[in-house]
Amino acid sequence: MKSTWVWFVVLGVLAAGCQGRKDHAQATGRDAGSVKAQVVVVRAVTKKEQQPVMGIVEAEKTAAVSSRVMATVLSVHVKPGDRVRKGQVLVDIDPETAKGQEAQARGALAQARASLALAQRNFQRFQALYEAKAASELELDMARMQYEQAKGAVEQAEGAVAAASSVAKESRVVAPFDGYVTAKLVEVGDLAAPGRPLIMLASATGRRLAIAVPEGTWSQVALSLGQEVPVTLDAQPGKTLTGKVEEITPSVDPATHSFTVKLALNQEGIPAGAAGRAFLPRAERQAFLLPKEAVLNVGGLTMVVVVDAENRARSRVVTVGQEENGEVEILSGLSGQERVLVGLPQPPADGARVEEV
């Protein structure tokens, strides 16, 4: 009876050992079967990417035309959309006020010149008296001081006349350059005042795309003055222009947290205010590419099947990026040296032996 019990114990130990060896074999993939598939190596490439940044087309020159005369507007000769030439009259302002100021300045100049003539003759008389020992040195100095003051008064009056004459000329507001009228901000009967814009102008030639590069993107792009970058406009789909970096602000705009860059465009006739995009070059980076047939979607996970050093299949979760020309970029999960199975309908059993076809 005792020997029978011993045999049962021995048989149990042997069975347990066999089961352990079987579980170990399954864990190591020895009995996971095999899979036939094409094997490809992860392709590592250096990518030169571009960062699209929105922008607005602006004229090379803009002006808010105003007048230094405070007077009533008599006539407005232009309207929005009109093309104007440099020197063309835009607005007429009542000139009477400016003419009156000019007349006052000229009257003050005449008085200053008369005072200068009297002071000069008085100074000459005291010079003669001083030489004849009939006037003191103090009296001569006083006469000289009055003469110099009179000269200064004349110069001051001449400056006032020049300023008044310049203001009087601005009773006719003219265009400072060739361009288009973008806005009319005054009507007949309005009061023109110094600093108040009357007409808004934009230059007829020269267009720039002003873009705001986000602060977080600035370190990823490489820009320099004179560099050329591709530009597209929403108004001209399918057409690519060339933008030349003309201006780069050295500081961040605290309101938008971005750097402003202006690109000169190689095409005329683009309306100011049009929307566009500049494609800025980014720093080179390494990317890992696989055929899209190598990527499997299982239970909400994106996976690939990698061949390990023992030629067995191992499933691995990855993160994918953009697809281009039948290839998918692998953003994470691979190091770039792996061999991957292609064309599988679903992942095989982990550890399955791989037969390359």
Summary of the structure (lengths in Angstrom):
residues: 357
radius of gyration: 43.9
end to end distance: 60.6
largest distance: 166.5
contacts: 1038
relative contact order: 0.20
helix: 29%
strand: 39%
